[in-house]
Amino acid sequence: MDTFDLFEVSFYYVVTTITTVGYGDISGTNTLERIICCFLMLSGVIAFSYATGTLSTIMSSYDSTNA
């Protein structure tokens, strides 16, 4: 393995751990699969965070309106 392969594998495991997806039974086995998985995991976390923040803002404004 060269340096890029080690970096790519370690980045994949860091993203998998931080996004709390878990390693599971099916995981990326080559560079392309790991890059796609990292992209999907990071975009999923961003979308979930945006949805949670939006819902929190809506509920906060609804709560202050009723108070």
Helices and strands as residue ranges (DSSP letters): H 3-18, H 31-66
